[in-house]
Amino acid sequence: MNIQDFNMDFFSLKGKNAIVTGGNSGLGQAFATALAKGGANVMAVSIMDDGGETKGMIEACGVQYKHVFADITADGECKRVVEDCVNTWGSIDILVNCAGICINIEDVTQFDRKPWDKMVAVNLTAAFEMIHESCKFMIKQKSGKIINIASLFAFLGGQWSPAYAATKHGIVGLTKSMCDELAQFNIQVNAIAPGYFATKLTEKTRSNPERNATILSHIPANRWGWLADLMGTCVFLSSDASNYVNGTTVTVDGGYLMR
């Protein structure tokens, strides 16, 4: 392809079919909406209902939406989800592994095996299983986009939550290894590492003046991220414009890691 062949249609997701785990709340909802705005049909996978909020946002973009209730840590559920997408729309073109949890923020002497196992199952093993099932179809198509959601804690320590930091380090490693496996089939595997974002989950931290000031002192942009700040990166990594971007982790953090 030469320079003249490139055009803005490379950023279009029209006609693509996407799965977003954890896709009807928080960061996942932002990623799902970004894909819909780009033209993709979106299947959101979660263990909870949002009362139709995400459905309204997605369908307002003129694409199709489907919510699938699934515990993707349970045997066979990832396979069921992927096959549901293919049976419904004919393909799985984009996978965003966004489902994640962070529980039991406490001293390492109190942090035991139970929360460790749960976080590894949701944050890392389920992401592997979703890739494992999706790539079977992507290999046949000879195309696909896989985006894993990491965190700043993929690059930092994990005080009070070793499992969260370990799983996010693992997501970066999984991204690299899957790139090495799947690039030969024209499948791109990348990750997004969000920084500190203003969501319901961070409301308590933001309302603490001392903690809020400490975080902002590390962010050159001098503000928490807005969910919209993540959406462009997701569209880019899901589109043909990123066909030669593979195995990398894109930080969206307002410059946090630079300080």
Secondary structure, DSSP 8 states (H G I E B T S, - for coil): --GGG--GGGG--TT-EEEEETTTSHHHHHHHHHHHHHT-EEEEEESS--TTHHHHHHHTTTS-EEEEE--TTSTTHHHHHHHHHHHHHS---EEEE----------TTT--HHHHHHHIIIIIIHHHHHHHHHHHHHHHHT-EEEEEE--GGGTS--TT-HHHHHHHHHHHHHHHHHHHHHGGGTEEEEEEEE-SB-SGGGHHHHT-HHHHHHHHTT-TT-S-B-THHHHHHHHHHHSGGGTT--S-EEEESTTGGG-
